Amino acid sequence: MTPKKQYYENVANTIIANLEKRQMKGYYCEDSKAAVQKVLDLVPAGASVSWGGTMTLTESGVMDALRAGDFSLIDRDLAKTPQEKKEVFAKAVCADYFFMSTNAITMNGELVNVDGNGNRVACLCCGPENIIILAGMNKVVTSVEEGHNRARNTAAPMNTLRLHKNTPCSTKGKCFDCQSPDCICSQIVVTRRSHIPGRIKVILIGEELGY
């Protein structure tokens, strides 16, 4: 095992222990292939599944596995009109499993997320029976404050480029605390514990994934 891989595993073990104290369940997978298998082990056939906006699901191969699996997909990507999007978001709240990543996760097991529409963090807070979060080790930070900084100065600028948004951070590369119509930082949510034990499951992956 390389020093980096050993470091990732050590950090993940620390986070997993702290997640347990916060009534969340943590897992560590050395790579994306193992993460895909962990997802397939956790989600039973026939379960209804949805997801929030996330590059990690795509990059890790989990999205392909969900689409190919025996699951009932509530697929946000198929919604074309505002009414269809509204219906998909409403169904996602009642999903058996909701997948997302996190903009940051602290060594103490806190989740930090910044959202535009708010549907992703809304489902994290309440609704779907199970939340499965996939996060590359590039999302790890030492504090909530550092998590805020990462979300707004690393994740947000890259996501505005991905989504073709016209914001100051998309051209300047850092947060200007803007009020732009295209701003994707409307909601800032820190998850310090799961009210329902085990509802939130975090799969840490020993790779750099997503933004």
N, C-alpha and C positions, 0 to 999 in steps of 0.2 A: 504494500500500500504506500502511495506517495505521501509526502508530508502534507500536501494540500488536502488529499482525501482523508487523511487521519484527522486533520484540523476540522474539516467539515463534519466528520462523524462526532468528534468531541463536542463541538458547538451544538450540533443537533441534539445530542444526549442531554446537554444542559437545558436547552429549550424545552425538550419533551418533558423533563422532570418538572419544569415550571408550569407547563401547560396543564399537567395533572393537578397541580395545586389550584388551578383556575377552572377546574371541572371541564377541561378540554382534553381531547385525546390526540397524542402526537405519534408520528411514525417517521422513520428515516429510511430513504431509499438511495442507494449509491448512485443510481443513474435513472434516466427516463424510462428505460425498459422495465426496471424493477418497479417504478412508480405506476406504470400502466397495469402491471400485474396486481399491485396492491389495490388499485381502484377496482379491478375486476373481482378481486376477492371480497371487497367491502360491499359492493352494490349487487343485490340479488337480481336474477333474471325477472323481467316484467316490471321492474320499478320505474316510476315516472322520474325523469331526469331533465333538469334545465341548468342554465349557467348564466353568469354575468359576463361582461366584456373582459376578456383575458387573452393575452398572447401565450401565456404559459401552457394552457391546455393544448393549443395548437403546436407549439414548439416541442412539447414533451411527447406528443403522439396520443395523448389521452383523448383528445377530441375525435380522432379517427377511430379509436377503440369504442367510444360511446356510440358513434354513428353506425359502427359495424356490429355492435352488440345487440342482445335481445332485451332492449329497453324501450320504454315509451317516451319518446323525446318530445319535449316542449321546446321547439327550436326557434329561437329568436331571429335567426338568420332568414327564416322563411317569411317573416312578417314584412310586408311591403308598404301598406297604408298605415296611417296613424291609428285607425280603428283596430287593425290586425295587431299592431304593436301593443296596444292597450290590452287586448285579449290575451296575448302571449304573456305579458307581464302579470296579469291577474292569475293566469294558470300557474305561472312559475312560483307564486307565493304558496301554492298548495302542493308543490312537488315533493316526492319522497326524498329526493336528493338534489341539492343545488350546488353546483361547482363554481368556484371562483379562485382567483389568486389573492394576494394581499400586497399592498404597496410597500409594506414593511412589517417585520416581526421582530420584536425585541428579544434580547437574551433572557429577559424575565417572562416571556410568553405573552406579551401584549401585541395585539394586532392594530396596525394603523392604516386607515384607508381614506382616500379622497375620491369623491364621486361627483359626476356631473348631474345626470338625471336622478340619481339616488336609488334606482331599483336594485342595484347590486348590494349596497350597504343596508337597504331596507330588508332584503331577504336574509342577510347575515344576522340582523338584529332579531327578526321575528318572522315566522311563516313556515318555510320548508321544514320537514321533519329532521332532515340531516343536512348539514353544511360540510362539504369537503373542500378544503383549501389546499391548493398545490403551490409550493413556493420554492424557487431555486435559492441556493445559499447566498446569492447576491442581494437578497431582500433582507438579510439579517442586519440589525442595528443594535446599538448598546442601550438606547433609551427611547422613550416616546418622543422627546424633542428631536432626536436625530431621525426618528421615523417620519415626523412632520416634514423635516428638511428634505429627506429622500423623496417623499411622496410629491412634494411641490417643486423641487428643483432637479429631480432626475426623472421620475416616472411621468409627471405631467407634461413636461416639454416634449418627451419622446412620443407620448400618446397624442398630443395635439398634431404632431407631424403625421402620425399614422392615420389620424382621423381627418386630416386636412382642415384643421381649425386655424382661424386667423386670430391669434393671441400674441401678446408680447413675448411670452416664453417660447413660442414656436420659432421665433426669429432671433431672439437674444439668448436663449438657452438657460434662462433662470426665471424664477417667479417674480412678478411685479405686483402681486396681490391685486390683480386687475378686476375690473367689472365689465370686461368685454362680453358681448352677446355670445361669443363662442367659448367662453370660460368653461372648463370642465372640472373646476374645483368648487362646486356649490356646497357639498356636504363633507365634513371631516369627522370621521368616527373612530374612536379608540375603543376597542373591545378588550376589557380587562378580565372578563370571566364569562363563562357560559352559564346562564341561569338554569338551563336544563343540562344536567350532567351528561357529558358525552355527545351532545348534539353537534358540537363543532369539532371536526376532525382535521388535523393539519398534517399534510404529507410534505415533509422537507426533502428536497432532492439535491444530491451532491453535484449539482451543475449550476451554471449561470443561465437562468431562463427568464424570459419576459422582461418588462421594464421596471 
